[in-house]
Amino acid sequence: MAHFERNQEATVYIGNLDTRATESLVWELMLQAGPVVNVHLPKDRVTQAHQGFGFVEFLSEEDADYAARIMNQVRLWGKPIRVNKASVDRRNLDVGATLFIGNLDSEVDEKLLYDTFSAFGQIIQTPTIGRDTETGNPRGFGFVSFSAFEASDAAIDAMDGQFLMNKQINVSYAFKKDGKGERHGSAAERLLASQAQKNVQMPNQMFANPNQYQQQQQQQQQQPLHHGIGSNF
């Protein structure tokens, strides 16, 4: 499973996992939706137990869309799992409010970045950690994309120079991918964003508070499962 450059458009977030779930079990479960390329369940660095969530990359974006439709709320050891696209309507939401987070501690993972920066506003896709393509080791930087510049501005003001996992991080606008050396956050981008935001539907949170799902889960408990999932799951 040494696959490090994840295709966001073909990836789903899976949450509310029972502690007994393993990467191989999740792989087998998700195969019922389509061909799986990679399964990653981030683990606690001390206990090595997974933290109740993970990411499943499928062969195609269509497979991931299908998985999000049919696997969400499927029961695993009696717990309804959450399955959402890791990048929900990102192409419509990506206004350019993308931050570069530098000098990251090697223990910082995607969930910690999300938990830290989601306090400032809506994050439109799973944060990414730069990793060595040969070893998979983190390279000390990451990226976080917000749905609005107000959120990214606030994150820079609050977090640049702060300590995360005992290292002082640098937070600034990321360079654009066109290779011209320009950073995100320009006046032109902000103008376009202010116009686009009027017509955008916001996605679900990827690491949402489980309490938000309590009512939905209670309703699911009253309904039989019709997705063909075996009783072993």
Order of alpha helices (4+ residues) and beta strands (2+ residues): beta-alpha-beta-beta-alpha-beta-beta-beta-alpha-beta-alpha-beta-beta-alpha-beta-beta-beta-alpha-alpha
